[in-house]
């Protein structure tokens, strides 16, 4: 939030203690740009993904998720439900 843009190769991974729909829901208030939101299960499988528009009140996954990956909106076509994602620290 409160940033001007998000580089294409960057994002943030939000982690919840357990899989949930409510706890992995997001809002886009105070966002100045749209993003791609990818929800992952505890096994790092994509369970949902969407294009989230700035200043919208609610985005939630269709099924429970443990991780929420928020990244540049241009990255959305690279993620599909059922894909397995590998997470690497930098």
Residue pairs with C-beta under 8 A, 6 or more apart in sequence:
1 29
1 30
1 31
2 30
2 32
3 32
4 32
4 33
5 32
5 33
6 33
6 35
6 71
6 72
7 72
8 72
8 74
8 75
9 72
10 71
10 72
11 69
11 70
11 71
11 72
11 75
12 69
12 70
12 71
13 67
13 68
13 69
13 87
14 24
14 67
14 68
14 69
14 70
15 66
15 67
16 23
16 24
16 65
16 66
16 67
16 68
18 42
18 66
19 41
19 42
19 64
19 65
19 66
20 64
20 65
20 66
21 60
21 61
21 62
21 63
21 64
21 65
22 60
24 39
24 60
24 61
24 64
24 65
24 66
24 67
24 68
25 58
25 59
25 60
25 61
26 37
26 52
26 58
26 59
26 60
26 68
26 70
27 56
27 57
27 58
27 59
28 34
28 35
28 52
28 53
28 54
28 55
28 56
28 57
28 59
29 55
29 57
30 55
31 52
31 54
31 55
32 54
33 54
33 73
34 51
34 52
34 53
34 54
34 73
35 51
35 52
35 70
35 71
35 72
35 73
36 49
36 50
36 51
36 52
36 69
36 70
36 71
36 72
36 73
36 74
36 75
36 76
36 79
37 49
37 50
37 51
37 52
37 59
37 68
37 69
37 70
38 46
38 48
38 49
38 68
38 69
38 71
38 76
38 79
38 85
39 46
39 47
39 48
39 49
39 61
39 63
39 65
39 67
39 68
39 69
40 46
40 47
40 65
40 66
40 67
40 68
40 69
40 85
41 47
41 64
41 65
41 66
41 67
42 66
42 67
43 84
44 67
44 84
44 85
44 86
44 87
45 82
45 83
45 84
45 85
46 79
46 80
46 81
46 82
46 83
46 84
46 85
47 61
47 62
47 63
47 64
47 65
47 81
48 61
48 62
48 63
48 65
48 81
49 76
49 79
49 80
49 81
50 59
50 76
51 73
51 76
52 59
52 70
67 87
69 85
79 85
